[in-house]
Amino acid sequence: GLEPWAMAQFGLGLFLWPVMQTLLVVRWVHVGPLPPRMVPALFIMVVPPSIVALDLLQMGVALPWIWCMWGIGAFFLALAITQISALRKVPFGMPHWGMSFPVAAFTILSLRLTAVSHCEWLVLPSYALLAATTALILWLSFATLKGLQSGALLSPEAG
């Protein structure tokens, strides 16, 4: 019942997506890489193309446009995954939860594309993504519980 409002928000998101990408690139060029504790934030770049594609699917837009968004999302996911080694060196903190939604959004998009486009080649990668997303959220949950029990999770940073 709120389709006009939803479309207005969608339009705002489409407008702000390139702004966010530009700000991230300018930051990398002028300041350098993100601080180690903020490395999980790189996964946020996966969200816009994934959500836009899911919305376009819902609107009945032609599949080639959805595949374009999937390709952009896959690129940004691959780019974020290159930072896993740096991520392993960072003590667990709440910023790590920033990986969950982007990976889940891309996984949902991949699963929906598998069903809608009948792409056999995407079935196995989609299920692998689902398994990886499940494992990620389980790890985040256990690490959060462990951090809460030890008191290290919500302690102030030294600085």
C-alpha positions as semicolon CSV with decimal commas, in nm:
position;residue;x (nm);y (nm);z (nm)
1;G;0,000;0,000;0,000
2;L;0,301;0,234;0,021
3;E;0,440;0,182;-0,329
4;P;0,498;0,555;-0,403
5;W;0,692;0,595;-0,077
6;A;0,888;0,275;-0,144
7;M;0,979;0,397;-0,494
8;A;1,087;0,734;-0,354
9;Q;1,320;0,555;-0,113
10;F;1,446;0,334;-0,395
11;G;1,523;0,644;-0,603
12;L;1,707;0,802;-0,312
13;G;1,913;0,486;-0,272
14;L;1,997;0,486;-0,643
15;F;2,108;0,849;-0,613
16;L;2,320;0,794;-0,301
17;W;2,489;0,474;-0,420
18;P;2,733;0,650;-0,659
19;V;2,789;0,918;-0,395
20;M;2,894;0,651;-0,142
21;Q;3,121;0,480;-0,395
22;T;3,284;0,811;-0,486
23;L;3,345;0,900;-0,122
24;L;3,506;0,561;-0,056
25;V;3,736;0,590;-0,357
26;V;3,833;0,949;-0,272
27;R;3,906;0,840;0,085
28;W;4,129;0,554;-0,034
29;V;4,319;0,781;-0,274
30;H;4,377;1,067;-0,030
31;V;4,401;0,891;0,307
32;G;4,490;0,530;0,228
33;P;4,332;0,204;0,337
34;L;4,071;0,189;0,608
35;P;4,192;0,139;0,965
36;P;4,217;-0,233;1,044
37;R;3,907;-0,236;1,267
38;M;3,700;-0,090;0,982
39;V;3,801;-0,345;0,716
40;P;3,466;-0,531;0,752
41;A;3,297;-0,211;0,631
42;L;3,429;-0,283;0,280
43;F;3,154;-0,542;0,247
44;I;2,897;-0,261;0,244
45;M;2,976;-0,205;-0,125
46;V;2,800;-0,535;-0,203
47;V;2,465;-0,413;-0,072
48;P;2,351;-0,153;-0,330
49;P;2,378;-0,371;-0,642
50;S;2,227;-0,668;-0,459
51;I;1,927;-0,476;-0,324
52;V;1,875;-0,285;-0,649
53;A;1,872;-0,615;-0,840
54;L;1,625;-0,771;-0,594
55;D;1,402;-0,465;-0,629
56;L;1,427;-0,477;-1,008
57;L;1,331;-0,844;-0,998
58;Q;1,029;-0,755;-0,787
59;M;0,932;-0,486;-1,040
60;G;0,954;-0,730;-1,331
61;V;1,246;-0,559;-1,504
62;A;1,418;-0,757;-1,781
63;L;1,675;-1,011;-1,660
64;P;1,976;-0,855;-1,840
65;W;1,955;-0,555;-1,603
66;I;1,942;-0,784;-1,302
67;W;2,243;-0,976;-1,431
68;C;2,430;-0,644;-1,465
69;M;2,362;-0,570;-1,098
70;W;2,460;-0,926;-1,003
71;G;2,792;-0,879;-1,183
72;I;2,861;-0,554;-0,998
73;G;2,772;-0,721;-0,668
74;A;2,997;-1,018;-0,747
75;F;3,283;-0,781;-0,827
76;F;3,248;-0,593;-0,498
77;L;3,214;-0,919;-0,304
78;A;3,532;-1,050;-0,465
79;L;3,704;-0,719;-0,385
80;A;3,594;-0,739;-0,020
81;I;3,700;-1,105;0,006
82;T;4,055;-1,004;-0,090
83;Q;4,071;-0,838;0,252
84;I;4,002;-1,159;0,449
85;S;4,369;-1,199;0,543
86;A;4,373;-0,845;0,687
87;L;4,043;-0,917;0,860
88;R;4,183;-1,223;1,036
89;K;4,446;-1,006;1,206
90;V;4,183;-0,777;1,358
91;P;4,038;-0,869;1,698
92;F;3,668;-0,942;1,677
93;G;3,443;-0,641;1,728
94;M;3,099;-0,515;1,638
95;P;3,220;-0,386;1,296
96;H;3,251;-0,751;1,193
97;W;2,872;-0,770;1,186
98;G;2,895;-0,534;0,887
99;M;2,974;-0,838;0,674
100;S;2,650;-1,024;0,747
101;F;2,390;-0,818;0,561
102;P;2,594;-0,762;0,242
103;V;2,681;-1,130;0,208
104;A;2,323;-1,233;0,287
105;A;2,181;-0,984;0,033
106;F;2,408;-1,114;-0,243
107;T;2,326;-1,473;-0,148
108;I;1,952;-1,404;-0,170
109;L;2,000;-1,237;-0,507
110;S;2,198;-1,536;-0,636
111;L;1,937;-1,783;-0,513
112;R;1,653;-1,579;-0,667
113;L;1,838;-1,552;-0,998
114;T;1,892;-1,927;-0,998
115;A;1,518;-1,981;-0,960
116;V;1,398;-1,709;-1,197
117;S;1,646;-1,745;-1,483
118;H;1,688;-2,124;-1,464
119;C;2,067;-2,085;-1,476
120;E;2,210;-2,426;-1,399
121;W;2,565;-2,292;-1,361
122;L;2,459;-2,069;-1,071
123;V;2,296;-2,343;-0,861
124;L;2,615;-2,475;-0,698
125;P;2,769;-2,129;-0,634
126;S;2,438;-2,012;-0,485
127;Y;2,425;-2,303;-0,243
128;A;2,791;-2,249;-0,159
129;L;2,710;-1,884;-0,086
130;L;2,419;-1,995;0,133
131;A;2,649;-2,228;0,327
132;A;2,914;-1,955;0,361
133;T;2,653;-1,701;0,475
134;T;2,519;-1,945;0,732
135;A;2,870;-2,020;0,857
136;L;2,950;-1,647;0,872
137;I;2,642;-1,566;1,079
138;L;2,706;-1,861;1,311
139;W;3,068;-1,746;1,357
140;L;2,958;-1,387;1,420
141;S;2,703;-1,508;1,676
142;F;2,950;-1,728;1,862
143;A;3,223;-1,463;1,852
144;T;2,975;-1,208;1,987
145;L;2,873;-1,437;2,274
146;K;3,239;-1,512;2,349
147;G;3,324;-1,139;2,346
148;L;3,032;-1,059;2,575
149;Q;3,131;-1,333;2,820
150;S;3,491;-1,216;2,833
151;G;3,392;-0,849;2,857
152;A;3,619;-0,759;2,562
153;L;3,345;-0,687;2,310
154;L;3,195;-0,371;2,454
155;S;3,503;-0,227;2,620
156;P;3,623;0,120;2,512
157;E;3,909;0,139;2,264
158;A;4,247;0,253;2,385
159;G;4,349;0,567;2,221
